[in-house]
Amino acid sequence: MRKWISFPKQVGVASKQAHADFPEQAIFEREVGRSGFFGPATHFHHRHAPTGWSDWEGELRPRNFDFNKLDNVATESPWQVPMLLHNAQCKFRIWHCQERMNFLVRNADGDELLFVHEGRGELFCDYGHITLEKGDYFAIPRSTSWRLEPIEPMQIVMIEATNSAYQLPEKGLVGNHAIFDPACLDTPDIDDAFKAQYSEDSWQVQVKRHGKISTITYPFNPLDAIGWHGDLAPVRINWRDIRPLMSHRYHLPPSAHTTFVADGFVVCTFVPRPIESDPGALKVPFYHNNDDYDEVLFYHEGDFFSRDNIDKGMVTFHPAGFTHGPHPKAFQAGLEYRKKFTDEVAVMLDTRHALEMGDVCTGVENPDYVNSWKAKDDNKA
């Protein structure tokens, strides 16, 4: 059984509490941690911002993509959209569903998580019918057949848990009803809309397995269940149902906002919340090296207070291996208590193993993003 080489020690001038009451001569704190904020960690106090670089060379760097500019994601089938970010355990795609699907799809490679960025629509699957709205997550168990009928054109983030299943995070001391009560989870229903689509006409199912598509034809619509019982089903929750953990005296790490867990990665949701009010508490995300995880943020809506020049529909990608944190303007605003409340909504994907970029990413990347942290002459990040 693995055990970290870990023991507490303090050298030089340091605060007693992480993310609070910094030494006056070193306002820049940097966390170096393992296992996604759950393993051993050290907090450094620096005289200069850890992201205050003046130049950067090489492939490893912070990246920013404007996925609003993708022109090949309005496809008939979700299996036709290009891979954006991926590894052996996780696939990240964006799909624009604009037309009614006259066929079914089935993912035999893993569970699928849909996040509705724009639009709304009717989803039909083995388990029944459900209406999806903007801001909904919908987790679909592996090998479930489904299709969409958009009411309005839909933009959907798709995150595949390859060869694993989506689960809810352990909530520990705060109890099972914190963040969101499991009673908030909705499931499809065998309702009138579902029964109305029973059909003896020919239907096809596009099955994805090992990334390849096979097509199964039935002389009837296979979505013909009259009922079901059990504890395996697709579930829906909207970000508005999430009540974030908060502390007015301590800036909680991103892991406190975990919504779904799968093998090798987690999905977190940042929703509006009050900013810490204690005078000594850090008000913005802390500079950190999360050296075991790659971090991806999809910006859904609101004012993204820790980033400059980021709009909804954009994605930032911070691979493991370097310090990252708030942009200079956001950090300074946190010091001066300019903001009392965050109104951002964002979906974060944290992966244990390195992500690869799809070929289409290079066409929508902002190559100057790495320079947005460049050191300023006044050393204020």
Secondary structure, 3 states (H helix, E strand, C coil): CCCCCCCCCCCCCCCCCCCECCCCCCCEEEEEECCCCCCCEEEEEECCCCCCCCCCCCCCCCEEEEHHHCCCCCCCCHHHCCCCEEECCEEEEEEEECCCCCCEEEECCEEEEEEEEEEEEEEEECCEEEEECCCEEEEECCCCEEEEEEEEEEEEEEEEEECCCCECCCCHHHCCCCECCHHHCECCECCHHHHHCCCCCCEEEEEEECCEEEEEEECCCCCCCCCCCCCCCCEEEEHHHCECCCCCCCCCCHHHHEEEEECCEEEEEECCEECCCCCCECCCCCEEEECCCEEEEEEEECCCCCCCCCCCCEEEEECCCCCECCCHHHHHHHHCCCCCEECCEEEEEEECCCCEECHHHHHHECCCHHHHHCCCCCCCC
